[in-house]
Amino acid sequence: VSVVDAFRGCVSIRNISIPSTMTDINTNFSDSKNIQSITVAEGNPIYSSPQGCNAIVKSGVLVLGCKATTIPSSVYRIGANSFNAIDTLSIPEGVRELEDYAFSGCDTIRKISIPSSVTQWGEYSGPFDYCVIDTMYLNNNNTCMVGQYGEFDCLFGAEIKHMIIGEGVTRIANLTLPKESLTIPSTLKELGDISYAWYGTGFADRPKQVHVKDLVTWLNIIPSG
């Protein structure tokens, strides 16, 4: 049994239960922001919901999640359009790839944490297009924000109020400045292109507050003006 674009425009879906006979899911739940639970029946040869995670997983790729999702340790990639509504989400170590539009349209993210294991941020547009994020914790080290086809600014289309870059991060290829505050660690030694986010009505200003443990390092890497 397969499902193809069957649920577009369905805004009132609360629970999704995938039977063991469904082996092809090719639909977009982007309009269903009120999903509260997701289950997959035992015996499904293609999809699973390991450890009661409230998500659909296929061969290590998370293909659909919701506000109640806990990403299992078996997931290494978060697929395109997997989430359309998040409150708080901690992406576990072991997740290596965030596909383009993985969180597109999540406009009420209160807190999201990106681990150091993430090294792939999509191909072209990045995973956070049209997102509104209150606080992003960025624990990624060395080559964070590098896409499959080179370095690009994968947070350009996201409105981020506060960004906290964790201790241990040494290099960021490209960075979209948050709207309100930016915290950078003493370990950050190299910063590539800096962008000012586009919110649809114009470019954002520089952050109102910058918290930095090594002011000399910050002055060396941040552009003036």
C-alpha positions, 0 to 999 in steps of 0.5 A: 500500500502506498500514500501519495500526496493524500494529506495536503491541506489537512490541518486537523490531523492529531494522530498518525498510525502507519499499518504494517502493510504500508510500504510507500509514503510519499506525501507532505504533512506540511499543513498538519501542525497539530500532530501529537503522536506518530506510530508504526505497526510492528512488522512493517518491512520499510518503516519503523518508530523505534523506542516509541519516538513519535516519528517515522524512520526509514533505514536511519532517515527520519521522514516525519516527526512532530512536536512530541518526537524524540529522535532515536539514536539510530537516526543519522539523517533528518529528511526534507520536510520532516518537521513543520512544528517544533517547540523544543528539540535536541538533535542527538549526537550521531545525526550527521545530515540535515536535508534541505527544508528539514524544518521548513515553516516551523515558525514557533521553535522555542529551543533547538540544539545542533550537535557536533556530529552534524556536518551536512547542512543540505545541498542548496537552501539549508534545513531552516528555511522560513523558520522562526527560532527563539534560541539555537544552540550550535555545538557543531565543530570545525566544518559546520554549515557546509553544504554538499556542494560547498560552503553556503549560508544555510541559515539565511532564511531563518529568523533566529533571535538568540544563538549560543555557540558552544565551547569547543567550536573552532570554525564556522564556514558561514554565519547568519547573525541572530536578531537579538543576541549572539554568544561565541566561545573562546575556542572560535578561531575562524569565521567565514562569511557573515550574513544578515538574515532576510526576513521578507521585509528587509535585512536584519540589523547586527545583534543587539548584544554580543556575549564573548569570552575572548574579545580580541578573537571577536574583534579579529573575526567580526566585520565592522559596519 
